[in-house]
Amino acid sequence: MTELSNSDAAVGEPADAAASLAPTSFLEVRDLKVHFPTDDGLVKSVDGLSFALEKGRTLGIVGESGSGKSVTSLAIMGLHTAGQYGKRRARLSGEIWLNGTELLSADPERVRRMRGREMAMIFQDPLSALHPYYSIGQQIMEAYRVHHHVDKRTVRKWAVEMLDRVGIPQPDKRVDSYPHEFSGGMRQRAMIAMSLVNNPELLIADEPTTALDVTVQAQILDLIRDLQKEFGSAVIIITHDLGVVAELADDLLVMYGGRCVERGPADKVFYEPRHPYTWGLLGSMPRLDRDQRDRLIPVKGSPPSLINVPAGCAFNPRCPYADVPKGDITRTVRPELIEVGDQHWAACHMPQGQRERIWTEEIAPKL
């Protein structure tokens, strides 16, 4: 994950400052905000998110349910429509640059044409994402023919080849099967085949292994890794499972309350984390590479309401170190992302040296 060249804008400058600079990465998200008006108030699902991604690299976006991960992916794909949320349209601001095209201000028809060919998405639940009345092959063929004018025999042959690439046995026969005739793992493979049928340059996988057993999870992750090498795509993996991103991600972005609280190279975030929320996620993850003498340490409390996000640091009601900084700063001032290492950023009011000491002496020995 390449940091934005306008690093100050990435950590909190107004969006117009960021807009003055041309994109330097394949995908750049700048100060993205996605808000939904409701009867109870404004839901700030994403509230100022910035990151960048190059082709051939994998970015993992992690966080609890409701942190804004999937909303971010749908914003990139241009899928926040009025019909999806009744009469209230999602309010989007900021910028999303994909290969030199700004998606939020682009014509919706142009974004629709880009979906499938330049960017594609693997949805969390393939059974609801696949149409029950059409065969797997018909749906893959339709995804291809939207962008290519080819005859039925040619596109059917390509659909069979894609099913074979994703490891579905007897693809020439299973191409005529319906979604309900596939197992969960097979449906997910079919979704991956449909997503990759046009060789997209950006692939977003939203919780691609959530409903699968562990052996199938490993197969799906290996498949995504192999196909990325083959197609050279940029990949975003969205998950709450740190084990998944440990397998795939080059870089990691941790979201909480609609904002990024830590981002950087995956090995830095895993082994030298600099935010208490990241410590909590790591403490709640089982480890197989060492003896587990104590029980897992859950993050206390519940995620914040995105209608009434706590003032100051959104994590402060759950943070065991909220009182470490002097005064009431954690409850009154929202921390901005600050570089804590090479391409490693964190948003926390605690002095960096103090965070390093707490991690080394108190947190890491327990994990």
Summary of the structure (lengths in Angstrom):
residues: 367
radius of gyration: 21.2
end to end distance: 26.5
largest distance: 71.1
contacts: 1194
relative contact order: 0.13
helix: 37%
strand: 21%
